[in-house]
């Protein structure tokens, strides 16, 4: 009689641990819009994220090509209307993001992301 109860409790414990692990492993997602509302600006859906894996979903809504760089990783150059993703593992701290097209960051296409 004890065995079925112990087995059921064990199964529930494994399910609960799996759910916690899946939640912890899920990447934070940040939408990044380049070129809108101004051509040489980024708009991020979040400017503060939790440490760990962060996926940036980058869309170029501008009229010229842009890319997105953070923590030494960058997207490919995106033409108007194109979208891509960039996944980066970030530790606590502050990270500068920018467009690497010559002159774009200097014109304001950059910012800071806070990781807690």
N, C-alpha and C positions, 0 to 999 in steps of 0.2 A: 504494500500500500504506500510506503514511503517513496519507493522508487519513482512512480509516476509523478508525484508532487515535486520531487527533487529534479526530475528531468524537465518538467514544465518550467520550474524556476530557472533552471540553467538556460533553457531556450530563450526565455524572456530576457535574461541578463545579456545574452549574446546579441539579441536584437537591439536592446537599448544601447549597448556599447557600439554597435555598428552605426546606429543613427547619430550618436555623438561624434564618431569618427568622420562620418560623411559631412556633417555640419562643419566641423573644424577644418576639413580638407577643401571645402568649397571656396573657390577664389572670389575675392571681392571684384566687382565689376564697376568700371568707371566709363561713362560715355564721354567721348571727346569730340567736339565739333571744331573744325578748323575753318577759318574764313567767314564766320557768321557770328554775330551781326556785323563785325568789321573784318575786312580781308586779312589783316595781320594780327589776329587775335585767336586765342583758343578759348572755348567755353567747356568747362568740366562739370559733370553732374555732381561730383563730390570733390572737395579740396582737402578732406581729411579721411584717411582710411586706416584700417587695422593692419598691423604687421602681418606679413605672409605673402601669399600669391595674389597679385593684382592683375586683372585683365583689363586692358584699355581697349575699348571699341572706338576706333578712330574713323571719323567721316570727314571728308573734305567737301565742305559746302561753299567754298570760295571759288573764284574764277581762275586762279593760278595754282600750280602744284605746291603741295606742302607735305612735310613728314612730321613725325612726333618722336622725340628722343627723351628718355629718362633713364638715369642710373646706367649709362653706357650702352643701352640698347635702343634701337630705333626701328621705326617702320620703314617700309619702302616708300619711295616718293609717290604720293597719291595725286592723280589728276582729278579734276573737278568731278564731283559726284561719286567718287570711289570710296570704298570702306575697307578696313582691315582691322586685325586685332594684334595686340602685343601683350604678352604675359611676362611679368617681371616679379621676382621675389624681392620684397623690400623689408628691411629691418626698421625699427623705430628710428625716427629722425625726420629731417626735412630734405626734400629732393627737388632740384630744379628740373623743369621740363622745358623743352624748346623745339622750335622748328629749325632744322639745320640748313635750310636753303639760305645762301649768302644774303645777308642784310635783313632777313625776316626777324630773327631774335632781337637784333639791335633796334628794330622798328616797333618792338613790343610783343612779339609772338613768343612769349615765355612766361613762366610763372613758378610758383612753389606748391608742392604737395606735402602735406604733413602726414606722417605715418606714426600711429600710436600703438 
